[in-house]
């Protein structure tokens, strides 16, 4: 097991025990004996998890947690609380603590909770990365989005099935959204330089695509520019 853990604990014996046990488990640790020092160490580097005592000199653990959560909703924080501090436990969980352990605690229980919090954090991080990658793969305007890799098209939550030519035409419109495009441009980029047919084919396919994405009741996205061609943009 590896990872970085910040220990914010003012009781010397407990803090030293945590350093030794976590080091033995393969974690790298940092240690602070007050809320103010702990907040400073937190800001100096990225931590995989924070062990945070509630009763601290200077800033309380609850206040430290509140300040961490202002800009950081994801770093796991496990509170170390006194046995009868129900109010602190509730306040901590409401502020976004991942878990709490009551003193005196068994080290094996704490290690298990640390492993669990890190697994949850890793899973959430992986999910965010996948979502970011998926978002980057989409061409979008308004509530219309198109994934070039999977060839999926959605208007809101409704999936739209397009023929290969319709899909290529919509890709070109999305890549050049808010720009007025002539029929000649669309012929050249979608059908190819060697296309010898009539440019009216653009009007036919625009009509096909419009019928599928500009559903009744939804704002139109494909607009005709008389004498020039078409533009993909949000309705005024």
C-alpha positions as a printed Julia matrix, in Angstrom:
236×3 Matrix{Float64}:
   0.0    0.0     0.0
   1.27   3.48   -0.78
  -0.02   7.02   -0.5
   0.49  10.23    1.41
  -1.34  10.86    4.67
  -1.37  14.06    6.7
  -1.76  13.53   10.45
  -3.17  16.53   12.32
  -3.09  15.46   15.96
  -1.86  17.3    19.07
  -1.45  14.27   21.36
   2.2   13.28   20.97
   1.76   9.58   21.76
  -1.13   9.12   19.34
   0.58  11.1    16.57
   3.8    9.08   16.95
   1.89   5.79   16.97
   0.11   6.78   13.78
   3.4    7.75   12.1
   4.98   4.39   12.96
   2.0    2.23   11.99
   1.3    4.08    8.76
   4.98   4.01    7.82
   5.01   0.27    8.41
   2.04  -0.05    6.04
   3.95   1.82    3.32
   2.35   5.25    3.61
   4.32   8.46    3.57
   3.19  10.8     6.33
   3.29  14.43    7.38
   2.47  15.56   10.87
   1.08  18.72   12.49
   0.29  19.4    16.13
  -2.23  22.22   15.71
  -5.04  23.23   13.4
  -3.12  26.18   12.02
   0.02  24.12   11.3
  -2.1   21.35    9.81
  -3.81  23.75    7.41
  -0.42  25.1     6.33
   0.93  21.58    5.66
  -2.25  20.68    3.78
  -1.74  23.66    1.47
   1.93  22.92    0.83
   1.37  19.66   -1.04
  -1.26  17.22   -2.27
  -2.32  14.55    0.23
  -4.18  11.32   -0.5
  -5.89  11.35    2.9
  -6.02  13.43    6.08
  -6.38  12.14    9.66
  -7.83  15.06   11.57
  -8.29  15.32   15.33
 -11.35  17.35   16.27
  -9.93  18.83   19.52
  -6.91  20.87   18.42
  -5.16  23.97   19.73
  -5.56  27.03   17.54
  -8.08  26.15   14.86
 -10.42  23.3    15.77
 -10.55  20.22   13.58
 -14.06  21.17   12.46
 -12.84  24.6    11.34
  -9.85  23.04    9.54
 -12.25  20.69    7.73
 -14.54  23.58    6.8
 -11.64  25.51    5.26
 -10.38  22.46    3.37
 -13.79  21.82    1.88
 -14.15  25.36    0.54
 -12.04  24.46   -2.5
 -11.39  20.74   -2.08
 -14.45  18.49   -2.0
 -12.61  15.25   -2.73
  -9.59  14.6    -0.46
 -10.7   11.97    2.1
 -10.74  13.26    5.69
 -11.15  10.87    8.64
 -11.98  12.57   11.92
 -10.5   11.39   15.21
 -13.15  12.2    17.82
 -13.73  11.84   21.53
 -16.14   9.11   22.56
 -18.97  11.46   23.57
 -18.57  14.16   20.9
 -21.75  13.34   18.94
 -22.21  16.96   17.88
 -18.68  17.1    16.43
 -19.26  13.86   14.52
 -22.47  15.2    12.99
 -20.9   18.57   12.17
 -17.9   16.86   10.58
 -20.0   14.57    8.41
 -22.21  17.5     7.37
 -19.08  19.4     6.31
 -17.87  16.52    4.15
 -15.78  14.27    6.4
 -15.38  10.82    4.83
 -15.53   8.92    8.12
 -14.75   9.2    11.83
 -13.01   7.0    14.39
 -13.67   7.31   18.11
 -10.76   7.48   20.57
  -9.4    5.25   21.93
  -9.32   3.27   18.69
  -7.84  -0.01   17.55
  -5.14   0.64   14.96
  -6.39  -2.22   12.76
  -9.84  -0.63   12.58
  -8.33   2.73   11.64
  -6.15   1.12    8.95
  -9.21  -0.63    7.51
 -11.11   2.66    7.37
  -8.15   4.35    5.7
  -7.99   1.62    3.04
 -11.74   1.93    2.46
 -11.62   5.74    2.15
  -8.71   5.53   -0.3
 -10.53   2.94   -2.43
 -13.62   5.14   -2.61
 -11.49   8.17   -3.46
  -9.63   6.27   -6.2
 -12.9    5.04   -7.71
 -14.35   8.55   -7.75
 -11.17   9.95   -9.28
 -11.23   7.29  -12.01
 -14.9    8.07  -12.72
 -14.14  11.79  -13.01
 -11.31  11.07  -15.45
 -13.59   8.92  -17.61
 -16.27  11.64  -17.58
 -13.7   14.27  -18.55
 -12.45  12.09  -21.4
 -16.02  11.52  -22.58
 -16.74  15.23  -22.45
 -13.62  15.96  -24.48
 -14.72  13.46  -27.12
 -18.06  15.2   -27.68
 -18.77  17.96  -30.17
 -21.67  19.91  -28.74
 -23.93  22.92  -29.03
 -26.88  23.67  -26.78
 -28.31  20.25  -25.8
 -26.99  18.53  -28.95
 -23.85  16.43  -28.55
 -21.99  14.06  -30.84
 -19.25  11.55  -30.02
 -17.01  10.98  -33.04
 -15.43   7.8   -31.66
 -18.64   5.97  -30.76
 -20.71   7.79  -33.44
 -23.4    8.49  -30.86
 -25.62  11.57  -31.22
 -27.94  12.92  -28.52
 -30.41  15.78  -28.31
 -30.93  16.12  -24.59
 -31.38  12.54  -23.35
 -32.8   11.3   -26.67
 -30.46   9.3   -28.85
 -30.57  10.09  -32.58
 -29.76   7.57  -35.29
 -28.06   9.03  -38.38
 -26.89   7.49  -41.63
 -23.12   7.72  -42.29
 -23.58  10.72  -44.62
 -25.92  12.49  -42.23
 -23.41  11.92  -39.43
 -20.51  13.34  -41.47
 -22.61  16.37  -42.39
 -23.5   17.02  -38.74
 -19.83  16.66  -37.72
 -18.89  19.33  -40.26
 -21.65  21.64  -39.02
 -20.6   21.14  -35.38
 -16.93  21.75  -36.11
 -17.93  25.0   -37.79
 -20.84  25.95  -35.57
 -22.03  29.56  -35.69
 -20.34  29.99  -39.08
 -22.4   30.4   -42.23
 -21.43  27.58  -44.61
 -22.09  27.5   -48.32
 -23.38  24.46  -50.16
 -20.08  24.32  -52.04
 -18.12  24.12  -48.77
 -20.3   21.29  -47.53
 -20.04  19.4   -50.82
 -16.26  19.71  -50.77
 -15.77  18.7   -47.12
 -18.51  16.07  -46.74
 -18.9   14.56  -50.2
 -15.35  15.16  -51.43
 -13.58  17.12  -54.16
 -14.44  14.54  -56.81
 -18.2   14.74  -56.25
 -19.82  15.6   -59.61
 -23.49  15.72  -58.61
 -25.85  18.62  -58.0
 -25.33  20.82  -54.93
 -29.03  20.39  -54.2
 -28.01  17.14  -52.48
 -26.94  19.36  -49.56
 -30.48  20.7   -49.19
 -31.84  17.15  -49.21
 -29.47  15.97  -46.46
 -29.91  19.12  -44.41
 -33.62  18.38  -44.46
 -32.96  14.79  -43.3
 -30.74  15.93  -40.43
 -33.09  18.74  -39.43
 -36.0   16.36  -39.21
 -34.03  14.22  -36.75
 -32.41  16.84  -34.5
 -34.83  19.78  -34.69
 -37.73  17.9   -33.19
 -41.06  19.64  -32.76
 -41.13  21.71  -29.58
 -37.35  22.11  -29.38
 -35.45  25.23  -30.48
 -34.13  24.9   -34.03
 -30.36  24.52  -34.35
 -29.9   24.38  -38.15
 -30.81  27.68  -39.81
 -31.06  28.63  -43.48
 -29.16  31.7   -44.67
 -30.93  32.67  -47.88
 -28.7   32.86  -50.92
 -25.68  31.47  -49.05
 -26.24  28.18  -47.24
 -26.73  27.06  -43.64
 -25.51  27.73  -40.11
 -25.65  25.62  -36.96
 -26.31  27.86  -33.95
 -28.62  28.33  -30.99
 -31.92  30.02  -31.72
 -32.08  33.69  -30.75
